[in-house]
Amino acid sequence: MNNVSVSQLKECGLTLRKTEYIKSISKDIETGVLDLEKLKDYADNQKIIDELVK
């Protein structure tokens, strides 16, 4: 996703803010800041949300 531009995402009908969220989460996954495997172990959705909005 880091190779996709904001304008390309907006062409898919996303708002600017949603494209920013997608780009940020994508970067965090790529750099290891966000571990998706760890999220699987969370039974509480609020913990997942907390990880995503750090």
N, C-alpha and C positions, 0 to 999 in steps of 0.2 A: 504493500500500500504506500510505502514511502516514495515509490517511483511514480505514483499517480498524483497529478496536480490538483489543487483545490478547485480550479475551474472545471476540470474533468469530473470531479465528484459533484459539483453543482449542476453540471449538465445532466446528471442522473436524477435531478430533482431534489437534492439535499440542500438544506440551508447552509449558510456560511458557518454557523455555530456547530452544526452536526459534522460538517467536514473537518472542523478543527478538533472535535472530539475524536473522530476516527483517526486522523493523522497522529494525534497525541498518543492514543492507545496503541496504535500500530508501532510507533517509535519505541514506546515502553516495552512492548513485547520483543521487538527486534534487539533491543539493548539489554534485555534481561531484567529490567526494572519490574516488569509485571510478569509473573509466572502463572500461566494459564493452568498448568497441572495442579498447582496449589489450590486454585479456585475450585477444582472438582471436589476437594475434600471438605469444603465448607457446606454445612447443612443449613446455615442461616443466610438467607439472601442479603441481609443487611451487611454482613461481613464482606460479601462479594462487592456490593455497592461501595463500601468504604475503601476497598482496594482500588477500585476503578476511579474514584474521585480524589485520590491522594495527590 
